[in-house]
Every structure is written in C-alpha cells, then in structure tokens.
Amino acid sequence: MAEERLTDEAVRDPIKEWFIPIFGEDDHQQPEPEAKSKHPIPKAPAKFREYKQEKKYFDPRVVSLGPYHHGKDLLKPMEKYKITAAKQFVDDLKDETGGRGTIYKKFMELTGVWKGFYDAEMVPKRISDDAEMVTKRISDHDFARMMFLDGCFVLYFIENELPFDGRATMLEISNNLIPLIIRDMFLIENQLPFEVLDALINLRWGSISEGKEKILKFIEWKVFIPMGFFGIDHFIMAFLGLPIDQPLDERPFHGSLHLLDILRNILLDFPPSNGAENDSSEQRNFGSVTELKEIGIRFEKRYMQPLMDISFEEHLLFPRLLLPTMFINDTTISLLLNLTAFEMCSDIHSGCGVTSYIRFMDSLINHEADVKELRSKGILHHSLGSDDEVARLFNTWPGDVRNDIQLYSGISTQIFEHRNRKVKISIAKWLKKYFGSPWTAISFVAAVLLLVFTAIQTYFAAFS
C-alpha cells in the first residue's frame, strides 16, 4: 500500500491539483512550452521529432559522434575508420607533446566537463554490442575513449576532404558515403564539444589557428558552396585551388559549443545582438512575394552573405528587397531543421537568428507563385518535386513560433512605409502595366504615336 501511495504521489501533478478548486477536474489548460535544455548538446525537441520523416533529418545515417547514437548497428561499420584516424593522430603527434600518456591524462581530466554537455537521461547507459541492453552508466574511461576516437575521426575527415589540401588516401572512405557523413556531422544529436577538437588540435599542431582555418575551409567548401551561399566566381577560385586572401575570422569560434554552433555563427555573421523574442503571430504580415511585386518591390539576389543580411533599398519608384541565395535540397533542409531545433531547445543561446530567417521567408512565401518568382530571380534554387513543395516546406516548418523580432523589424517598417506611399505605388503600377514587358511597351508607344499623328492630321485638316 505504501508503494502504491508513493507511486500515486510521484505521478500526481501538484500544479494541476492546486488549481482544481478553481477550474474544476475537467480543466483543459494550455500545454506548457517545451522547456529549454540546460545542456549544450541536447536531444531534438519533441515538436521536431513529430515532423515528417524525422529520422531522415535528425538521426545519423553513417557515423555516430558522441553518446546519443553510439553503438547502433547501422553505424558500426564506420568505427574502423575512427580507429584508423586515432592511430594516425598518435603517429602524427610532435615528440614534445608526450604521446599516449598526455592524451590519456588530458581526456580523463576533461571527461567530467564534457559529460555535462549531454543530457545524461538520454545517453545509453553503457557501450556494448547490443545497444538495447542498458545495464549501467557509461564509465568515464569509456566516455573519454569515445571522445578521443570521435574527435580524431572528425579532424582527419575534415582534413581528408579539403580540396587540394587533404590526405585523399588516408581514410579511404567510399565517395558515396562522404555527403552522408557531412550531413551527420551537423546533426544536433551528433555533436562533440568543441573543446574536444580544441584539445586534439593543440596536441597535434600546437596552435589552434591551423585547425580553425581547416574547419572554416571545410564548412565553406563542403557546406556553403553546395547550399548556394557563394557565387560562381568564388566556386571557380576554390575549384582551381586559387588562394582567396582572407584573414582567419575568429568570430565564429568565440564561445562556440560544437560544429553546428560554429556553422550557425557563420550563417548569422556573429555576434548578433540578442533581440527581444516574441510570438511571430503578433508581428504584422507585410505580404507575400507576389503581393509585394504588385506594389513595385523588386527582388534581387546577393551572394556570400549571411542569413541576417537581408536589406531593403529605396529607389525613385521601384525599391529592392535583397535576399541571400540558397539551394534547397535534403541536405539544406536537414541543416536548417537542426539549427532551428538547436535554437529552440538550447538554453545556452538566447538568439533565434536562423528561426527568424525561416519565419521571414514564411512571410514571403504563401504559394508556389512566390517560389517561382524567387527562383526566376536566382534567389531560391531547389531539387524538390515542385515549387509548391518548397512553399509547403516553409509554411509547415516545425517547432515554436518564437523568434527575434528585432532582426528584420527595420525591413518590415520600410515595407509598410512604402505601402503607405499611394501615389508612388500608383505610378509604379502604371509603369508596370504599360512598360512591364517589351510587348506592352511597344503597344503603348504605338498607341501614343497613333494619337499624336491623329491629332496632327486633324489639326492640319481643320486649318488647311
């Protein structure tokens, strides 16, 4: 009886019981917002896990990094490459680093800190051949070795994949697996603390700058160029191996927690200001692409710009809304889903820059005609089935609707100011109607000339 009483008390909701005398037993209160995680590397929130094909976007398909998916049968074939990378790391160590003893001491010292990056309740309780057999918590010894093996694999894979700079024959991974590994490296549940990579970089090169430069080059070449964030000139320079003289930008690494966080910082051109969060439903809807086009706003693409760099430029009659380019495919969707999931569930970052970008695009895109217009301007490219599928992608994006309203508030204000300029809009509509295409322009000019000639003919007929 005592056990039953304890069980009842454990499952009883004290908050609900406290309000029963006020709202009654049948009270259906609004669900509480999903609590943010205190862990820098959380599990994907339930709202994202309910998204269609969620395993496709949140579960690793080739390699596990960290404890959440370690030991799954599907991912075991990649373990041999981790061993290869770890052996190579030890062989490459400088003599003054102290070798294996230094590695062991360093990783055992920091294991307690690194464990705090993960939600212990979500971590399999032991590393075994059978991932379903949960018997005990993972030991510090096993956890430290897992961090070492995974960290070595990440570093050598990055180096292996750098164009004209990598060790193309070291890991000997099949080419068809490489895009899947890159995708797995930027999943929210498949992250390593950046301190792990930092420790390995310092042991191997003695300087963090060389390792950081390799990471930035890897993200640029293997993530940003496929996503369409760079122009063709940048692509050609990288393909030909021509140097792109840019000093190492340390900003993405300031306070970065892991690779996904570094990617987010680069996309947002960190550090942005932490603006006020609000419910996007309270923001004014400034109109879709086709609606804005009707009032004279033109859309133009910009290359090599972060997601936040959306601008509105006033001109005499036709203002311009400049948007960064993007290629939308399964990889892009996976990256953006994991970035917005990280913003939603992590209590470490208060900013919601990527989520705000998604909400901004959702405001612009209501129907396939909006996607078609952006595609015609070179702003959006996609490999999905149709423009309608792209529209539904933005319109049904999972998760919370909270975002940073300050990021694009200036653009929203400028658009509404333009809407209020009725005379300017009327002139723009008139010009578009009669000069929007070569045929309408020719027809209009011909009609005007016909009227002029008719007037002249009438004048001479009357006074001759």
C-alpha positions as CSV (number, residue, x, y, z in Angstrom):
1,M,0.0,0.0,0.0
2,A,2.8,2.3,0.9
3,E,4.4,1.7,-2.5
4,E,1.1,2.4,-4.3
5,R,0.7,5.7,-2.3
6,L,4.3,6.7,-3.3
7,T,3.6,5.9,-6.9
8,D,0.4,8.0,-6.9
9,E,2.2,10.9,-5.4
10,A,5.0,10.6,-7.9
11,V,2.7,10.8,-10.9
12,R,0.3,13.4,-9.5
13,D,0.6,16.9,-10.9
14,P,0.8,19.2,-7.9
15,I,0.2,22.3,-10.1
16,K,-3.0,20.8,-11.7
17,E,-4.3,19.7,-8.2
18,W,-3.6,23.2,-6.8
19,F,-5.9,24.7,-9.5
20,I,-8.7,22.1,-9.3
21,P,-10.8,24.0,-6.8
22,I,-10.7,27.0,-9.2
23,F,-11.1,25.4,-12.6
24,G,-12.5,22.0,-11.8
25,E,-11.5,18.5,-12.6
26,D,-12.2,18.8,-16.3
27,D,-10.0,21.9,-16.8
28,H,-8.0,21.6,-20.1
29,Q,-5.2,24.0,-19.7
30,Q,-2.9,25.1,-22.5
31,P,0.2,22.9,-22.6
32,E,3.3,24.5,-21.2
33,P,6.0,25.5,-23.7
34,E,8.6,22.8,-24.1
35,A,11.4,23.5,-21.6
36,K,14.8,24.5,-23.0
37,S,17.7,22.2,-22.3
38,K,20.5,23.2,-20.0
39,H,22.8,21.0,-22.0
40,P,24.8,22.5,-24.9
41,I,24.2,19.3,-26.9
42,P,20.6,18.4,-26.3
43,K,18.3,15.9,-28.0
44,A,16.0,17.2,-30.7
45,P,12.7,18.6,-29.2
46,A,9.6,16.5,-29.4
47,K,8.0,19.1,-31.8
48,F,10.7,18.4,-34.3
49,R,10.6,14.7,-33.7
50,E,7.0,14.8,-34.8
51,Y,8.0,16.3,-38.1
52,K,7.5,14.1,-41.3
53,Q,10.4,11.8,-41.9
54,E,12.1,13.0,-38.7
55,K,14.6,10.1,-38.7
56,K,15.8,11.3,-42.1
57,Y,16.7,14.7,-40.6
58,F,17.8,14.0,-37.0
59,D,19.2,10.5,-36.8
60,P,22.7,9.8,-38.2
61,R,22.8,7.5,-41.2
62,V,26.5,6.6,-41.4
63,V,28.5,7.8,-38.3
64,S,27.8,8.4,-34.7
65,L,29.5,11.2,-32.9
66,G,29.0,11.5,-29.1
67,P,27.0,9.2,-26.9
68,Y,23.4,9.6,-28.1
69,H,23.6,7.2,-31.1
70,H,26.7,5.3,-30.2
71,G,26.5,1.5,-30.6
72,K,23.7,1.4,-33.1
73,D,24.1,-1.5,-35.6
74,L,23.6,0.8,-38.6
75,L,26.5,3.0,-37.6
76,K,29.1,0.3,-36.6
77,P,30.8,0.0,-40.0
78,M,32.3,3.4,-39.6
79,E,34.0,2.5,-36.3
80,K,37.0,1.1,-38.1
81,Y,37.7,4.5,-39.7
82,K,37.7,6.0,-36.3
83,I,40.5,3.6,-35.3
84,T,42.4,4.4,-38.4
85,A,42.2,8.2,-37.6
86,A,43.2,7.7,-34.0
87,K,46.3,5.7,-34.9
88,Q,47.2,8.3,-37.5
89,F,46.7,11.0,-34.8
90,V,49.1,9.3,-32.4
91,D,51.7,8.8,-35.2
92,D,51.5,12.5,-36.2
93,L,52.0,13.9,-32.7
94,K,55.0,16.0,-32.1
95,D,57.6,14.4,-29.8
96,E,57.3,17.2,-27.3
97,T,53.6,16.5,-26.7
98,G,54.3,13.5,-24.6
99,G,52.5,10.9,-26.7
100,R,49.9,8.5,-25.3
101,G,50.3,9.4,-21.7
102,T,49.5,13.1,-22.4
103,I,46.4,12.1,-24.5
104,Y,45.1,9.8,-21.7
105,K,45.7,12.4,-19.0
106,K,44.1,15.2,-21.0
107,F,41.0,13.4,-21.9
108,M,40.4,11.8,-18.5
109,E,40.8,15.2,-16.8
110,L,38.1,16.8,-19.0
111,T,35.7,13.9,-19.2
112,G,33.6,15.2,-16.3
113,V,33.2,18.6,-18.1
114,W,32.4,17.0,-21.4
115,K,29.8,14.7,-20.0
116,G,27.9,17.8,-18.8
117,F,27.4,18.7,-22.5
118,Y,24.9,15.9,-22.8
119,D,21.6,15.0,-21.2
120,A,22.5,12.0,-19.1
121,E,19.0,10.7,-19.1
122,M,19.1,10.4,-22.9
123,V,22.6,8.7,-23.1
124,P,22.7,4.9,-23.4
125,K,23.8,3.5,-20.1
126,R,26.7,1.5,-21.5
127,I,28.6,1.0,-24.7
128,S,28.0,-2.6,-25.7
129,D,27.5,-4.8,-28.8
130,D,23.8,-4.7,-28.0
131,A,22.7,-1.0,-27.8
132,E,19.3,-2.1,-26.4
133,M,20.9,-3.7,-23.3
134,V,21.0,-0.9,-20.7
135,T,22.8,-2.1,-17.6
136,K,25.0,0.7,-16.2
137,R,26.0,4.3,-16.9
138,I,28.9,4.8,-19.3
139,S,32.1,4.9,-17.4
140,D,34.5,7.9,-17.6
141,H,37.1,5.6,-19.1
142,D,34.8,4.5,-22.0
143,F,33.4,8.1,-22.4
144,A,36.9,9.6,-22.7
145,R,38.0,7.0,-25.3
146,M,34.8,7.6,-27.3
147,M,35.5,11.4,-27.3
148,F,39.1,10.7,-28.5
149,L,38.1,8.3,-31.3
150,D,35.2,10.5,-32.5
151,G,37.3,13.7,-32.3
152,C,40.2,12.2,-34.3
153,F,37.7,11.0,-36.9
154,V,36.2,14.5,-37.3
155,L,39.6,16.2,-37.6
156,Y,41.0,13.7,-40.1
157,F,37.8,13.6,-42.1
158,I,37.9,17.4,-42.4
159,E,41.5,17.4,-43.5
160,N,40.8,14.5,-45.9
161,E,38.0,16.4,-47.6
162,L,39.7,19.8,-48.0
163,P,40.3,20.5,-51.8
164,F,43.9,20.3,-52.8
165,D,44.9,20.2,-49.2
166,G,43.7,16.9,-47.7
167,R,45.1,13.4,-47.4
168,A,43.0,11.9,-50.1
169,T,44.1,8.3,-49.4
170,M,44.3,8.3,-45.6
171,L,40.8,7.2,-44.6
172,E,39.8,5.7,-48.0
173,I,36.1,6.3,-47.4
174,S,33.7,5.5,-50.3
175,N,32.7,8.6,-52.2
176,N,29.1,7.9,-51.9
177,L,29.3,8.0,-48.1
178,I,31.0,11.4,-47.9
179,P,27.9,13.6,-48.3
180,L,26.1,11.4,-45.7
181,I,29.0,11.9,-43.3
182,I,29.0,15.6,-43.8
183,R,25.2,15.6,-43.1
184,D,25.7,13.6,-39.9
185,M,28.4,16.0,-38.7
186,F,25.8,18.8,-38.4
187,L,23.0,17.0,-36.6
188,I,22.0,18.4,-33.2
189,E,22.2,15.0,-31.5
190,N,25.5,14.1,-33.2
191,Q,27.8,16.8,-31.9
192,L,31.1,16.8,-30.0
193,P,32.1,19.6,-27.6
194,F,34.4,21.9,-29.5
195,E,36.7,21.6,-26.5
196,V,37.4,18.0,-27.7
197,L,38.5,19.2,-31.1
198,D,40.4,22.1,-29.5
199,A,42.4,19.7,-27.3
200,L,43.2,17.5,-30.3
201,I,44.2,20.4,-32.4
202,N,46.5,21.8,-29.7
203,L,48.1,18.4,-29.2
204,R,48.7,17.8,-32.9
205,W,49.6,21.3,-34.3
206,G,50.5,23.2,-31.1
207,S,48.4,26.1,-32.5
208,I,44.6,26.3,-32.6
209,S,44.8,28.7,-35.6
210,E,45.7,26.0,-38.2
211,G,42.9,23.7,-37.0
212,K,40.4,26.5,-37.1
213,E,41.4,27.5,-40.6
214,K,40.8,23.9,-41.8
215,I,37.4,23.8,-40.1
216,L,36.3,27.1,-41.8
217,K,37.6,25.9,-45.2
218,F,35.7,22.7,-44.8
219,I,32.5,24.4,-44.0
220,E,33.0,26.9,-46.8
221,W,33.7,24.2,-49.4
222,K,31.5,21.3,-48.3
223,V,28.5,23.2,-46.8
224,F,28.2,26.7,-48.1
225,I,29.0,26.2,-51.8
226,P,26.5,23.3,-52.1
227,M,23.9,25.4,-50.3
228,G,24.4,28.2,-52.9
229,F,25.7,30.8,-50.4
230,F,28.7,31.6,-52.7
231,G,28.8,32.9,-56.2
232,I,30.2,31.2,-59.3
233,D,33.4,33.2,-59.1
234,H,34.1,32.0,-55.6
235,F,33.3,28.4,-56.7
236,I,35.7,28.6,-59.6
237,M,38.5,30.0,-57.5
238,A,38.1,27.3,-54.9
239,F,37.9,24.6,-57.6
240,L,41.1,25.8,-59.3
241,G,42.8,26.0,-56.0
242,L,43.4,29.7,-56.3
243,P,44.0,31.4,-53.0
244,I,41.2,33.5,-51.6
245,D,43.1,36.0,-49.5
246,Q,41.1,36.3,-46.3
247,P,42.5,36.5,-42.8
248,L,41.3,33.9,-40.4
249,D,38.0,35.1,-38.9
250,E,38.0,34.1,-35.2
251,R,34.4,35.3,-34.5
252,P,32.6,32.1,-35.3
253,F,34.7,30.3,-32.7
254,H,34.0,32.8,-29.8
255,G,32.0,30.8,-27.3
256,S,31.2,28.1,-29.8
257,L,29.9,24.9,-28.3
258,H,30.3,22.5,-31.3
259,L,30.5,22.4,-35.1
260,L,26.7,23.0,-35.5
261,D,27.1,26.1,-33.4
262,I,30.1,27.3,-35.5
263,L,28.1,26.8,-38.6
264,R,25.3,28.9,-37.1
265,N,27.6,31.7,-36.1
266,I,29.0,31.9,-39.7
267,L,25.5,31.9,-41.2
268,L,24.4,34.7,-38.9
269,D,27.7,36.6,-39.1
270,F,28.0,36.6,-35.3
271,P,27.9,38.1,-32.8
272,P,24.4,39.5,-33.4
273,S,22.6,41.4,-30.7
274,N,20.2,39.3,-28.6
275,G,16.9,40.9,-29.6
276,A,13.6,40.6,-27.9
277,E,11.8,37.4,-28.5
278,N,8.1,37.5,-29.3
279,D,5.3,35.4,-30.9
280,S,5.5,35.8,-34.6
281,S,1.7,35.9,-34.8
282,E,1.9,39.3,-33.2
283,Q,4.0,40.7,-36.0
284,R,2.4,42.5,-38.9
285,N,2.3,40.4,-42.1
286,F,3.9,42.6,-44.7
287,G,2.8,40.5,-47.7
288,S,4.0,37.7,-49.9
289,V,6.4,38.0,-52.8
290,T,3.6,38.3,-55.4
291,E,1.8,40.9,-53.3
292,L,5.0,43.0,-52.8
293,K,5.7,42.7,-56.5
294,E,2.3,44.2,-57.3
295,I,3.2,47.4,-55.3
296,G,6.5,47.8,-57.2
297,I,9.0,46.0,-54.9
298,R,11.7,44.1,-56.8
299,F,13.7,41.1,-55.6
300,E,17.4,40.7,-56.1
301,K,19.9,38.1,-55.0
302,R,23.1,38.6,-53.0
303,Y,26.0,36.1,-52.9
304,M,28.3,35.4,-50.0
305,Q,26.0,37.0,-47.4
306,P,24.9,35.7,-44.0
307,L,21.2,34.8,-43.5
308,M,20.7,38.0,-41.5
309,D,22.0,40.2,-44.3
310,I,18.6,41.0,-45.9
311,S,18.2,44.6,-46.9
312,F,15.5,46.9,-48.3
313,E,16.8,49.7,-50.6
314,E,14.6,52.6,-51.6
315,H,14.7,53.9,-55.1
316,L,12.8,56.5,-57.1
317,L,9.9,54.3,-57.9
318,F,10.9,50.6,-57.6
319,P,12.5,49.7,-54.2
320,R,14.6,46.5,-53.9
321,L,14.5,43.7,-51.4
322,L,17.9,41.9,-51.4
323,L,18.0,38.3,-50.2
324,P,20.8,35.8,-49.9
325,T,20.8,32.9,-52.3
326,M,20.0,29.4,-51.3
327,F,19.8,25.9,-52.9
328,I,17.2,23.8,-51.1
329,N,17.6,20.1,-51.1
330,D,17.5,17.4,-48.4
331,T,20.9,18.4,-47.0
332,T,19.8,22.1,-46.7
333,I,16.6,21.1,-45.0
334,S,18.5,18.9,-42.6
335,L,20.9,21.7,-41.7
336,L,18.1,24.3,-41.2
337,L,16.0,21.9,-39.2
338,N,18.8,21.1,-36.8
339,L,19.8,24.7,-36.5
340,T,16.3,25.8,-35.6
341,A,16.0,22.8,-33.2
342,F,19.2,23.9,-31.5
343,E,17.9,27.5,-31.1
344,M,14.6,26.3,-29.8
345,C,15.8,23.8,-27.2
346,S,19.1,25.1,-26.0
347,D,19.2,27.5,-23.0
348,I,22.8,28.4,-23.8
349,H,21.9,30.8,-26.7
350,S,19.1,33.2,-26.4
351,G,19.2,34.3,-30.0
352,C,16.9,32.9,-32.7
353,G,18.6,34.1,-35.9
354,V,18.0,31.1,-38.1
355,T,14.4,30.6,-36.8
356,S,13.8,34.3,-37.6
357,Y,15.1,33.8,-41.1
358,I,12.7,30.9,-41.6
359,R,9.8,32.9,-40.3
360,F,10.8,35.8,-42.6
361,M,10.8,33.5,-45.6
362,D,7.5,32.0,-44.5
363,S,6.0,35.5,-44.6
364,L,7.3,36.0,-48.1
365,I,6.2,32.6,-49.4
366,N,2.5,31.6,-49.3
367,H,2.1,29.8,-52.7
368,E,4.1,28.2,-55.4
369,A,3.9,31.5,-57.4
370,D,6.0,33.2,-54.7
371,V,8.7,30.4,-55.0
372,K,8.5,30.7,-58.8
373,E,9.2,34.4,-58.6
374,L,12.2,34.0,-56.2
375,R,13.5,31.2,-58.4
376,S,13.3,33.4,-61.5
377,K,15.4,36.0,-59.7
378,G,18.1,33.4,-58.8
379,I,17.4,33.7,-55.1
380,L,16.0,30.2,-54.5
381,H,17.0,27.0,-56.3
382,H,15.7,23.6,-55.3
383,S,15.8,19.9,-56.2
384,L,12.4,19.2,-54.6
385,G,9.5,17.9,-56.7
386,S,7.8,21.3,-57.3
387,D,7.6,24.9,-56.3
388,D,4.5,24.0,-54.3
389,E,6.6,21.6,-52.2
390,V,9.0,24.4,-51.3
391,A,6.2,26.6,-50.3
392,R,4.7,23.9,-48.1
393,L,8.2,23.4,-46.6
394,F,8.4,26.9,-45.2
395,N,4.7,27.1,-44.3
396,T,4.7,23.9,-42.2
397,W,8.1,24.4,-40.5
398,P,8.0,22.5,-37.2
399,G,8.7,23.9,-33.7
400,D,8.0,27.0,-31.7
401,V,7.0,30.3,-33.3
402,R,9.2,32.4,-31.1
403,N,11.8,34.4,-32.9
404,D,13.9,37.6,-32.7
405,I,11.6,40.3,-33.9
406,Q,14.4,42.9,-33.9
407,L,16.4,41.2,-36.7
408,Y,14.1,42.2,-39.5
409,S,11.9,44.8,-37.8
410,G,13.7,47.6,-39.8
411,I,12.9,45.9,-43.1
412,S,9.3,45.3,-42.1
413,T,9.0,49.0,-41.2
414,Q,10.4,50.1,-44.5
415,I,8.0,47.8,-46.4
416,F,5.0,49.3,-44.6
417,E,6.2,52.8,-45.2
418,H,6.4,52.0,-48.9
419,R,2.8,50.6,-48.8
420,N,1.6,54.0,-47.4
421,R,3.1,55.9,-50.4
422,K,-0.1,55.5,-52.5
423,V,1.0,58.0,-55.3
424,K,4.3,56.3,-55.7
425,I,2.7,52.8,-55.9
426,S,0.1,54.1,-58.4
427,I,2.8,55.4,-60.7
428,A,4.8,52.2,-60.3
429,K,1.7,50.1,-61.2
430,W,1.0,52.3,-64.2
431,L,4.6,51.9,-65.4
432,K,4.4,48.2,-64.9
433,K,1.2,47.9,-66.7
434,Y,2.4,49.7,-69.8
435,F,6.1,49.1,-69.7
436,G,6.3,45.8,-67.8
437,S,7.3,43.9,-70.9
438,P,8.7,44.8,-74.3
439,W,5.3,44.0,-76.0
440,T,3.2,46.2,-73.7
441,A,5.8,49.0,-74.0
442,I,5.7,48.7,-77.8
443,S,2.0,48.7,-77.8
444,F,1.8,51.7,-75.5
445,V,4.3,53.7,-77.6
446,A,2.5,52.7,-80.8
447,A,-0.8,53.9,-79.3
448,V,0.7,57.2,-78.2
449,L,2.2,57.8,-81.6
450,L,-1.1,56.9,-83.3
451,L,-2.8,59.5,-81.1
452,V,-0.2,62.1,-81.9
453,F,-0.3,61.5,-85.6
454,T,-4.1,61.6,-85.5
455,A,-4.1,64.9,-83.6
456,I,-1.6,66.4,-86.1
457,Q,-3.7,65.1,-89.0
458,T,-6.8,66.6,-87.5
459,Y,-5.1,69.9,-86.9
460,F,-3.9,70.3,-90.5
461,A,-7.2,69.1,-91.8
462,A,-9.0,71.8,-89.8
463,F,-6.7,74.7,-90.7
464,S,-5.6,73.8,-94.3
